[in-house]
Amino acid sequence: MKKLLTLFTLLPLAACGGDDSLTGDDTPAPDAAPTPDAPPGSMIIDVPGGDLTGDITWEARNTYVLKGYVFMTSGTLTIEPGTVIKGDNGSALAITKEAKLNAVGTAAKPIVFTSSSTPATPGSWGGVVLLGKAPINVVGGTNAVEGFPTSYGERIVYGSATPNPAHDCGKLKYARIEYAGFLLSPDNELNGLTVGGCGSATQLDYIQVHLGQDDGVEMFGGTANLSHIVITQPDDDGLDWDRGWTGKVQFLIVQQKPGRGDKAVEADNNNNDNELQPRSAPEIWNATFIGGDGAAADPQGGLHLRRGTAGKINNAIIAYFTKFAIDVDGASSVGQFGAATLAIKNTYLVKATNATSNWPASFDGTGAGNDGSFDEAAQIGGDATNRLDVDPQLAAPKHLTAPSWKPATGSPVLTGCGTPPAGLDTSATFCGAIGATDWTAGWTAFPN
């Protein structure tokens, strides 16, 4: 029976009685920030840390405040268009592999996940986590997702000993995730959006992740696809993948901030064994990667392709990264490039303002080192489909509060690029994430 969390659930989710239940959290969250006042005509509903079960609906007329780690462990959590969910310090929303999320907003009424803190800052809360049963390249087929204490047990496990490539984690569409991600311990962080082992039936479309403390989106294995993704000003990487992710991406924007953020893309197969199968091999079409264009000493990179990842990147713009635009790192990923399972085609490479010709530089600056002297300048810059230091004529790609990645009329990126394959938007024969129509308008926001 569907349950509506309304004004009758102001006590600790008492309306989740009957077949629905809430189990107390066994690890207390840090002290929470004060809960803000409710807008007129709405209710503030506190959601304690613990387990949610059964079919539950969060209504747009209310504001929901996560008070700790909240796990949807069975049933479907439906979130209405226009709903606002706020996270206290130390909170996160996780949809486990036995549950689903149905969060479908609209361009006029996006769903907003944000911080309850005033003022809000990156890392004020944990973010959104989706876990599924699709294949990952961990021995045994399962793994515990990062960012949670191990005491949470099965609730934080993704993958399966009998994986389903088409597993459905649910829907997240027209949604913003702000100020999320935090460090639990070194190399153990929550991201704005964490997707572990979700399958191809999962729908992730029109999502913005803004001002996260860690990565914007991290894909841990699985086959889930991404479409119309905007990742703005993360403190770490924009898009991160590992553990054998093989999904497709079309229409992706990553914008870094001067002096903050690490890389636009950090791509691994498996850090423990670079040759494990299934190998990470996403296919990316129509992407715009914008660096902070800061001081020459700013160690901000573009695409770091390492640890055995494969993958194909097509119709992209990579611009204004001070350290490097592309680094194919390590013998295993170099081998993928040689086998043409790792490739970059129909891509504009534009150097940073404070650099001379830094776009192809690897970390060591010479192309030598642990990548077998792989020469990005020759292998990628020498590809006739790629264009070097040609202005893509984007409207305001580096602006932090009112950016625009739309190319000007007559821009060279609007024509002459590749044709995406069947299953994607085959009309997107332009380079970059945006063509003549700006799909980011109306539902994204850039508070700073």
N, C-alpha and C positions, 0 to 999 in steps of 0.2 A: 504494500500500500504506500503510495507516495505521501511524503511528509513535507509540509510547508513550514520553514523556519520563519515565523512571523513574530508579532508582538507577544504572543503567548509563550515564546521560548526565551524570555529574558533571564529566567533562571538557567542553571547549567544544562541547556538543551533538553529540558524535561520533555518536550514534545517528541523527542526521539524514542519514546517508550514503545511498548508493543514489540513488534518484530525488529525495530531499530534500537541500537544501543550505543552508548558512549562509554568507553573504557578509559579509566584514568591513566595518565602518562606516568611511567615509572622513572623518568629522569626529569627533574624540575628544570624549567627554562629560566634564563636570567630574568632579573627584575624587568617588568614591562614598563614602557613609556605610558604616561597618562592617556586615557582614552579621550579623543576629542569629542566635542559636543555634536549632537546629531543635527543635520539640516532640518528645517521646519517640515513637518508632515512625514518624517521617517523615524525609524527606530535604530538605535545602535544595539547590535546583538553580539555579545562576546562568545567566541567559540573556543572553549578550553582545549588545551593540548590533550590528545588522546585519539581514540578510534571512532570514526563515524561509519555506520553500517546501514544498509537499506537504501531506498531511493529517497533523495533529499533535494529540495529546491531552495536556492537562495534567491530572494526576490529583489527586484531593482529598487523598490521603495525603501529598502533597508540598507544599512551599512554593516558589514560583518568584520569583526576584529579578531584576528587569530592571536590567541594568548600563549601559544606554544607550538610544538610540532603536532600538526593535525593530519591524521592518516585516514583516508577513505579506503576501508578494507574490504567492502563488498557493496554491490549495488551501484547506482549512478548518482553522481553529484551534478545536478543541473543548475547552471547560473544564468539568470535572465540577462538580456541585453541591458546595458547601462548600469549594472550592479557595481558597487565599489566594495572591494575587500581590502582591509588594512592589516598589516602585520606588525605586531609588537616585536621588540628586540628579542632575538632568539626563537622566532616562530618561522614556520614554513607550512605549505600545503602540499601533501604528497598523495597522489593517487596510486595505490598499490596495484600489483598485477592481477588481482582478483576483482578490481573495481574499474569504473570508467568515469571520465569527465565529459560533460556535455555543456561546454561554455561557448556559446555562439552569440557574439554581439553583432552589431551592425556598424557601418561607417558613421552613422549619426549617433549611435549609442554603443560605443565600445565598452567592453568590460575592463575595469581598471583594478589592478593589483598594485598597491602602493604601501608606503610606510605610515604607521600611526604616529610617528615622532614629529615634533615641531621644534625646529625645522628638520625636515627629512634630509638624510645624508646617505651616500652609498653604503650598503651593508647594514642598513637599519633593520632589515628582516631577511629571511632566508630565501624566499622565492617559491617557484612552482616546480614540482617534481612529478613526472609521469613514468611509471614503471610497467614493463610488459614482458611477454614470453617469447619474443622473436629471437633469432639466433644471435649469439655473441661469441667472441673467440677466446673465451676463458675455459680452461680445462674443467670438465664437468658440466659446463653449460650455464652455470649461474654465478652471480657475483653480488656483493653488497655495494650499493651505490655510495658515493662519497657524500660527506657533509653531515652524517648522522652518527651518534654513538653506536657501537656494536651491540649494545643492550637492546636495541629495537628489533633484533632478530629478523624473522621472516618478513616483517613489514618493509624492510629496506632492500630486499633481494629482488633482482631482475634477471631475466633469462629463464631458461628451462632445460631440464635434461631431455625433454622431447619438444623442441622449439617449434613454434608456429610462425612462419615468415609473415603471415597476414594478420597476426594478432592485432586487435583493436584496443588501443588505450583511450579512445574517445575523440573528442573534438575540442580544439581551442582556436577560435576564429574571431577576428576583430577584437584584440585584447592588447592592453598595455601592461607591462610589468616594470615597476619603477623602484629604484633604491634598494635592490635586492642583492643577495649573495653575501656570504660571510665565511671567514676562515674558522673551521673547527680545530684544525691542527695542520702542520705543514703538508701540502699536497692532499688535503682532505677538506674541500670547500664545497659550499653550495653556490650555484650559479643563478642567474636570473631565471632561466628555464633549463631544467635538467631533464633529459629524455633518455631513459635506460631500457634498452631491449624492446622498444615499441615497434609494432609491425606496420605493414604497408596500408592497412585499413585505417590507421590513425590519420586524422586530418589536422594539420598545423598550418594555418593560413592567416595572413594579415595579423602579424604579431610584432609589436615593438617591445624591445628590452632597453631601458634607458637608465644610465647612471648606476650600473651594477658594480659591486666591489670586486667581483671575480669575473668569470667569463659571462658573456651575454647569453649564449646558448651552447650547451655541451651535449653531444650525442654519444652515448655509450652503447655502441653496437646497434643491432636492430636494422630494420629496413624502412623506417618511417621517412616520409618525404616532407620537405619544407617548401613553402611558397609565400611570396610577399612578406619577407622578413626584414625588419629594420632594427639594427643593433647600434645604439648611439652611446658613445663616450664611456665604455667599460673601463674599469681599472686594470683588467688583465686582457684576455683575448676576446675577440668578437665571437667567432664561431670556432669551437673546439670539437674535434672528434677523435675517437679511439675505440678499441674493443670490437672492431670489425663492422663499422657502420657502412651500409651499402645503399643508402637512400638517394633520392634525387632532390635537387634544389633548383628552383627557378625564381628569379626576382629577389635578390638579396642585396642589402645595403649594410655595410659596416663603416661607421665613422668614429675615428679615434680623436682624442683631445690632446692638445699640446702638453707635453710633460707628464701625461698619464696614459696608462694602457700599455700593453706589451706588444701583441701582434693582432693583425686583423684575423688571421687564421692560424691555429696551431693544430696540426694534423698528424696523428699517430695511427699505426696499426695496433701494436701491443708493445708496451715498454719492456715487458719481461721476456718476450720472444717475438722478434720482429716478423717471423714467418708464420705465425699461427693463422689458421683459417676459421671462418671466412675472413679474408683480408679486407680491411677498410678500403673502400673504393667508391666513394660517392661521385655522382655526376652533377656538376654545377653549371647552370646556364644563366646568363644575364645577371651579372653581379657587379656592384660598384664598391670598391674598397678605398677609403679615403684616410690617409694618415694625418696626424696633427700638424705636419709641416712646421715643426718647431726648430729649436736650435740644432746646429750640426751635431752636437754631442748627445742629442736626445736618442736613446736606444730603442726606438720604436720601429718594428718591422712589419712587413706585409704578410706574405704567405710563407709559413715555415712548414715544409713538407718533409716528414722525418719518420724514423722508426718503422719503416716498411710499408707506409701507406701507399696505396695507389689512388687513382682518382683522375677525373677529367674536368678541366675548367675551360669553359667556352664563353665567348661574347662578354668579356669582362673589362673593367677599367680598374687599374691599380695605380694609385697616384699619391704623391706627397709623403712617402715614408722615408725618414731620415737615415735609418740603418740599412735596410735592404727592402726591395720589393718582393723578391722571391729567393728562397734558400731551399734547395733540394739537399737534404742533410742525411748522411749516412749511406753505407753501401747498399742496404736493403732497398731504400727508396730510389737510389740511383739505378738499381737494377730494374725497378718498375718503370722508370723513365725509359730505359733502354728497350724494354719489352713493349713500350707504347701503351702500357696500362696506367701510366701516370703521364699526363699531357696538359699543356696550356696552349690554347689556340684562339685566334681571333680576339686578341687582348691588347688593349692600349696600356703602355707602361710609361708613366710620367714621373720624372724625378722631382725631388723636393726642392724648394726654393733655395735652401742653403747648401745644396750639393751640386757637384759638377756632372757626374754620370754615375750616380750611386745605385740606379735601379737594379742592376743585376748582382750587386755585391752579396756574397755570402757572409757568414759571421766572421770568418777570418780575413775577409777583404781581398783574398787572392784566388779563391776557388779551391785552394788546397785544404787538406785536413782529413777529417774522418769521412768525407764524402767521395774519396777516391779521386780528388782533383776535378770533380765535376764542374764544368764551366757554364754557369747560368747564362752569361753573355752570349756564348756561342750556341748553346743548345736551345735557349728560349728566345733570346734576342735575334738569333739568326734564323728563326722560323719565319718564313715569308708571310704567314698569316697575322703575325703580331706587328704592332706599330709602336715605335719608340719616340717618346717626347713630342707627340702630336697632341695639341691642346684639345681635350674633348668638349670644351665650351659648355661646362655645366654652370648653372645659374649661381649657386652659392654653396658649393659642396663642403666648405670648411666652417661655415657659420654655425655657432653652437646653439643659438636660441631660435633662429629662423632659417634653417638650412633648406636648400633645394638642390636636388641632384638631377633635375630635369635639364636635358641639353637644349641649347638655343636652336632656333630654326636654322637649318643649314649646317648644323654640327656634323663633322665627319662620322661620328659614332652612330648616326641614325640610319646609315645604309652600309651595305657591303660586308656584313658580318655573317656568321653561320646560321643555318636553319636548324632549330631544335628538333629533336626526334619526336616521333609519335608518342602520345601520352603526355607531352608538355604542350605549351602554347607555341605552335609552329609558326605563328605570325611574328614572333619576336625576333626578327632578323637584324636587330640593332645590338650594339655593344653597350654594356652597362645595364643597370637594373630598370631604368625608366626610358621609355621612348617618347612618343608624342603626348601621351596621357600620363599625368602624375597620379599614380595609385596611392601615394602616401597622404594625399590631401584629405583633411577633414577629420581623421581619426587619430593621427599621431600627435604627440605633444613633447616639448623640449624644455621643461623646467630646469633651472640651474641654481 
